[in-house]
Amino acid sequence: MKKLLILGGTNFIGRNLVERLLESGAYDITLFNRQRTHSNLFPAVNRIKGDRETNDIKQIAGKNWDCIIDLSCYYPDALERVLDSVHGVSKYLFVSTCSVYDNADKRARLRDEQATILSCSPEQRVDRSPTSYGNRKAECERILQGSGISHVILRPALVFGKYDPTDRLYYWLYQVKKKNELLLPEAGERLFSTTYVFDLVEAIVHSIKHDVDSEVYNVISRPETSIGQLVALAKEFLKTECLVVNGTADFLLKNDVTQWTDMPLWINGDHFTYSNQKLERDLGLKMIPFETALKETIAYYETLSWPEPQYGMSEERKNGLIGVLEGGC
């Protein structure tokens, strides 16, 4: 029975992963985390309580882990603390992000694993703001690749599905379910990549089980999708109708609508798209169809009775922008 250490493990990706691993019954699992998020989950699983950014991490030393699955690393110094605390680990599996890619060329589409990734300055390395997220993750990858430890680096795009706390994709499902009017950016045509959480979990499990060594993979379920496609499918599955109002990029930017945050999933371009060909070719994994993933995700939110999302602009602001557009001003 393989001995696994999961850094994180009770929030979104980790929660789905631990459920999957427990179902198999093939692993001796230990969770290391601060026990602040869903601390009541998995009572039968071994636990080590601690903060990885402190000397608490030394508690993982001397355990002879077969695989460490790192779901919670955002800072290079935190990764170095872990690597300094373990010796003889057979494999280190690092969940990174497609945000490591350098998007300076906004015409590029479907980047593969050979595309240029971001640099990380000393200031970015210790920065705590979201703006340096991709830089810090890229630096973590370089640290792991230079460690001499057998490793697998997985780069998902926008992850969605069961237990997703971010509301980014859910914002649009909620709009279709509950609202009569939708404000679509650029007619909902801009493209981006998505990763269904169960596809990411299967990629992690495959990497644990098989002889995958010192590789990097984009874990992409659907390389190109759009808000328009998402909304159309959601309307079909939810059997709802709503008026769609188009906001051009010029209009939205003129009105200080922030990409991705005020307007979830909207990027003014098609460069947040990534190839999954290496993953499918090397690992033989078949991604769950987007339609199936979306149906399953909608079914999950049905069980939650459709709570109001916290992400995205306020309803008042959205309606005000729609009013301007409909008024022709």
Steps between C-alpha positions, in 0.01 A plus 500: 500500500654830388558756771371840388543842656254761376580863574152650522224251429175639638404777259373454142769312303636330810158402627410336171840332485481353852150369434629328185803352677290373790261332259788300355617378841851468360683776687622592846412870506626776729380859476720792601313830533400769749163329563315827442292393199247216542702362790226244573548319167662157472516415873660161428790651304838567663560868570789727578399850607731779400581803289733417213651850512639436847716238668181295539595344168784310667232263636493328159870403518613140532175340383620335174214626284442322169342814356440855615206673332536876537168680454566804713831658398491865397842623612850382401631523856219269616596239240865517601398439862322182394788376285744567783283290732466184291763258375447185301150585377435294187295763316391860549178595323454876472169655395600818321291715264483620141547847648874427486498567125627833372204660324695788351406371154124539515456346154633162614246222544511144628839531668674171568741409778798640307361854499687768695411532867529805722809618681490582870684795651613505865213739570244275330634197682379635835210710373161411647277659237313310227697679226812286564314167529621366165855620558518328838357174367752508211783543748369206703514288186863597440591418861342155476661429163840589644456290815600166353178343632281298262204724435189567295371854444135538403373829358121536503314797355173628652397212729128450561268239642385355832609698809630795292505798742601764245165574326679589175324251273204475739432872449377425149297196601333710768427778252331254263306336783383810684516812283292632212782697335865411444779740413734309270849635429584514130194285422655228715739406217842530664666162555660349810587152629327309778597209725229282653603411853443126446735504199766665714445242774542216249822656371631512858400138570655383172824679585508330840432152364720497190862559409476868413827674579613863475227607262281807460143472373225745421188343652235646275153353462380738228775699327260755350167604639323832548249672722256486209531122473470464876186715514338321204553158658384621841179639348439164332567292812313732738215556254503875554485802273662834563572809297865526399643852472838543332766729638797571273851499640523876444178559691598279792851639531371858469269423793786358710377141488793290614578190297455166680390656833214743426417290195583137589682295233536798266844576360521746210669248269528130425843441653389320819476175303728201547565170325429163665658287224802393708279384788274295275792359299736409785256400772215375284247694703166586340338815625139504614287679236422861590127437470519216753718703735260793485195280568672347801603844626145633464371196690744581782375860526143372503588319825618834642176678397689755289664739750574850375858519366747735666715538187435750223345846490191583702156452350439875528809580297420237239146632458631856475732403214218312327283810538763713326531249216126464453460875515750542218720736698 
